[in-house]
């Protein structure tokens, strides 16, 4: 059995940067990206707008002051950012395609690996009340409350939303064992 192999490209910011600077440096590659933003108060999903701002279901710019971790992704790449001190942190971008438009990022050598598609079920069912903005849907569950997600695809009460991911496998160690060396968020999808 032959397995598919791809080149995985990795880029790191050459210095620690604020999240807004990391997004601006990768804006072209991140067109239409979805963002997962973690703060002490909540996990928020947002969409990267054409103006470079992360916006919520009400098309309001999101305050990034308390965000300690961010993952922005589209079908092409994922930007990861981790706050280290006072809103400045490490940024890295991974992609299956070379990215030539990044500024302030340093590339490592591409790594040949095997992709493995995966998915995570988002908690919650389709809510009866929906956000008033096109291309957003609302999930709800008594345990977690409501969660607005940037998803244009409508779906029925019995359907669920999945976060599609890709794990990258390669040989590690001296004995030929395969392991997951990286994971990239790809898209939200109804199934």
C-alpha positions in Angstrom: 0.0 0.0 0.0 1.4 3.4 -1.0 0.8 6.4 1.2 0.7 10.0 0.1 3.6 12.1 1.2 3.6 15.9 1.2 6.1 18.7 2.1 5.2 20.5 5.3 6.5 24.1 5.4 7.1 25.8 8.8 7.8 29.4 9.5 8.7 31.2 12.8 8.6 34.9 13.5 12.1 36.1 13.8 11.2 37.9 17.1 8.3 37.9 19.6 5.4 40.0 18.3 1.9 41.2 19.3 -0.9 39.1 17.8 -2.0 41.9 15.6 1.6 42.1 14.1 1.6 38.4 13.5 -1.7 38.5 11.7 -0.6 41.5 9.6 2.6 39.7 8.6 0.6 36.7 7.4 -2.5 38.5 6.1 -2.2 37.4 2.5 -1.8 33.7 3.4 -4.6 33.9 5.9 -7.3 35.2 3.6 -10.8 34.3 5.0 -9.3 32.6 8.0 -11.2 31.4 11.1 -9.7 32.2 14.5 -9.8 30.3 17.7 -9.0 32.8 20.5 -8.4 31.7 24.1 -8.6 34.1 27.0 -9.1 33.5 30.7 -12.8 34.3 30.2 -13.7 32.2 27.2 -12.9 30.5 23.9 -14.1 32.7 21.0 -14.4 31.9 17.3 -13.9 34.8 14.9 -13.3 35.5 11.2 -10.4 37.5 9.8 -11.9 40.4 7.8 -10.4 42.1 4.8 -9.3 45.0 7.0 -7.1 42.6 9.0 -9.4 42.7 12.1 -10.8 39.7 13.8 -14.6 40.1 13.9 -17.4 38.3 15.8 -20.9 37.3 14.7 -22.0 40.9 15.1 -19.2 42.1 12.8 -17.6 43.8 15.8 -13.8 43.9 16.1 -12.6 41.6 18.9 -10.6 43.0 21.8 -7.4 41.0 21.8 -6.1 42.4 25.1 -6.7 39.2 27.2 -6.0 36.6 24.5 -3.2 34.3 25.6 -3.3 31.8 22.6 -4.6 32.2 19.1 -4.9 29.8 16.1 -6.0 31.3 12.8 -6.6 28.8 10.0 -7.9 28.3 6.5 -7.6 25.5 3.9 -4.0 26.6 3.1 -2.3 27.3 6.4 -2.5 27.9 10.1 -1.0 30.7 12.2 -0.3 30.0 15.9 0.4 32.6 18.4 1.2 32.3 22.1 1.4 35.2 24.5 4.7 35.2 26.5 4.6 38.5 28.3 2.3 41.6 28.2 0.7 40.8 24.8 3.9 39.9 23.0 4.6 36.3 22.0 5.8 33.6 19.7 4.3 33.2 16.2 4.5 30.3 13.8 2.9 29.4 10.5 2.5 25.9 9.0 1.4 25.1 5.5 1.5 22.4 2.8 2.5 25.1 0.3 5.5 27.4 0.4 4.5 30.9 1.6 6.5 33.7 0.0 4.4 36.7 1.2 5.3 36.5 4.9 7.3 39.3 6.4 9.4 38.9 9.6 9.2 35.1 9.4 12.1 32.6 9.0 11.5 29.4 7.1 12.8 26.0 8.2 13.6 23.2 5.7 10.4 21.5 4.5 9.7 18.2 6.0 8.4 15.2 4.1 5.6 13.5 6.0 2.2 11.7 5.6 -1.0 13.6 6.1 -3.9 12.0 8.1 -7.2 13.8 8.0 -9.1 14.0 11.3 -12.1 15.8 12.8 -13.4 17.0 16.2 -17.0 17.3 17.0 -18.0 20.8 18.1 -20.2 20.7 21.2 -23.7 21.9 20.8 -26.7 21.6 18.5 -28.1 24.1 16.1 -29.8 26.8 18.1 -33.3 28.0 17.4 -32.2 31.6 17.5 -29.4 32.4 15.0 -27.1 35.4 14.7 -28.4 38.0 12.4 -25.2 38.0 10.3 -24.7 36.0 7.1 -22.1 33.3 7.2 -22.5 32.7 10.9 -24.4 29.9 12.7 -25.1 29.4 16.4 -24.6 26.2 18.4 -26.0 25.8 21.9 -25.9 23.3 24.8 -27.1 23.7 28.3 -23.6 22.9 29.6 -21.8 25.5 27.5 -24.4 28.0 26.5 -24.3 29.5 23.0 -21.4 29.5 20.6 -21.4 31.5 17.4 -19.3 30.0 14.7 -18.2 31.5 11.3 -19.9 29.0 9.0 -21.9 29.9 5.9 -23.3 26.4 5.4 -26.7 26.0 7.0 -27.6 22.7 8.7 -30.5 20.9 10.3 -31.2 20.2 13.9 -30.0 16.6 13.6 -26.7 17.5 11.9 -23.4 18.4 13.7 -20.5 20.7 13.0 -16.9 19.3 12.9 -13.6 21.0 13.1 -11.6 19.3 10.3 -7.8 18.9 11.0 -4.8 17.3 9.4 -2.2 15.4 11.4 1.2 15.0 9.9 3.0 11.7 10.6 6.7 10.9 10.2 9.3 8.4 11.4 10.7 9.3 14.8 13.5 7.7 16.8 15.9 4.9 15.8 13.3 2.1 15.4 11.2 3.4 12.6 8.1 4.2 14.6 5.6 6.7 13.1 4.3 9.5 15.3 2.3 12.7 14.8 4.8 15.5 14.4 2.3 18.3 13.7 -1.4 19.1 13.5 -3.1 21.8 11.4 -6.6 23.1 11.8 -8.3 23.2 8.4 -12.0 24.2 8.4 -15.4 23.9 9.9 -17.8 21.5 8.2 -21.3 20.2 8.7 -21.8 16.4 8.6 
